[in-house]
Amino acid sequence: MTDKFLKSKLFYKITDSFVPFFAWVLITLPLWLSPFHPAIVSYFILFFDLYFFYKSIITAYHAVLSYKEILFHSKINYQKKLLKLKESSKINHFIIIPNYKEPLYKLESTIDSFIKNDYPYKKIYLVLAFEKRELEAEKKYQYLFNKYKNSFSRIFATYHPDLPNEEPGKASNQTYAAKIIDQYVEKNNLKREKTLITICDADSHLPKNYFSYLTFTFLKDKQRLFHFYWAPVLLYNNFWQLPIFVRIQATLSSILRLSFLSQKENLIQISTYSTNLWLLKQINFWDVDIIPEDWHIFFQAFFKFGEKIKTIPLFTIVNGDAVYSGNILKTFINRYEQEKRWAWGVSDVGYVLKNFFNTPNINYWAKIKKILFLAETHLLWPVSFFILTISASIPPLINPVFKKTVLGFLLPKLSALILTLSSSMLILYIYLDIKIRSKINVKTNLYNLPMLLIQWYFLPIVSFFFSSLPALDAHTKILLGKKIKYKVTEKI
């Protein structure tokens, strides 16, 4: 391909639309292909069902593996181990909390989790990254500064203005804050290579051992300058407040994140994570014209340094809030909008495809693997519900002749059988959910058990309205060349 074409608007449009286009092709495939080739459609559906069954087993296996690792690491005294490392006292931690109109009590609860840490050195800096357009931001800072000024080496406040060519949101806010911190580090002769930046959502409660565990892992890591570090953010802070449908979604999201943790080859950080300032400086921080930033920053680094870039798992638990807005309808709307914003990460596929051709220095197969993983993740998101639930009934319905064949008769039954086998993994998910919550003091009383079992009958409804539909909404907007605005998810 010529450089001119690679930089053209047409190429950008093609790459951005690649996965959304195929999502619609696969969803509608039973409708337009069944009249002509119903057998091909049937084999596709059965193959997809079997692949989903395989993915269910893999998810369950890795979730159990991650849970065992968390139990193992919870018994390790990282504070004690850290004190034995000579370099440990030279590490500086900056925690950036990007926030906009967050309630004070929410910020206080999160900051309280920091000051309960067992980190043995007072080299933790708090960075409150406000948006300038929030009128109450300076008052919030003064209140928080007065309350916590003796708990950190220093407390910074940054006020991100609305700048041209920027998307308002987490990425642009973090970049603004991180650049100010970078100036402070340089002015005070601190080393970027020994400065760790932790991006922390306003509702993320870090575990007591987070900074000790992170620092120990960082110092023992020979390739630490090229790595991100991530502990799963499980959505259990407000678990028993949630409406039943949102609670199911929060449980599934938590189990999936737990499963990701031990899948080291494909691990990419989500939401709350850490890395070093040197790496951020090398890639010029977060791109400011994007909305989903956690996977995007990984690929920014990957296309500069190649296979060296990895996300290293931290086997501990960050406890976060699921969406809750007070009343049920408002909670449902916000949950939908949050999922749509997450699904907007499909735009990373276009970014990756563009950079595939512009980085001949990066290993070809390494790039292919990343593209396939990213495309698969975002393709299955909107597509799975439709193929697993209704697709098997379409070929016999549309093609009466095919209905009389053996395959036409068996297709709905075989598809239902495979889906039932896949659903059996829910038993393990329920068990893990209860065990993990008990570990972070979100306990399950005996009278709650029947509802925890019964609620899973609503899974198809939840999957449609809070996963597939908002993801398809995001994909369709990208196909039509529309944009979405970053909306802070309300969590009260």
Helices and strands as residue ranges (DSSP letters): H 3-6, H 9-33, H 38-74, H 78-82, G 86-90, E 92-98, H 104-115, E 124-131, H 137-148, E 154-160, H 170-187, G 192-194, E 195-199, H 210-220, G 224-226, E 227-230, E 233-234, G 239-241, H 244-261, G 264-266, E 273-276, H 277-282, H 294-305, G 306-308, E 310-313, E 318-319, H 328-343, G 344-346, H 347-358, H 364-389, G 391-393, H 394-398, H 400-403, H 406-423, H 425-439, G 446-448, H 449-454, G 455-458, H 459-463, I 464-468, H 469-479
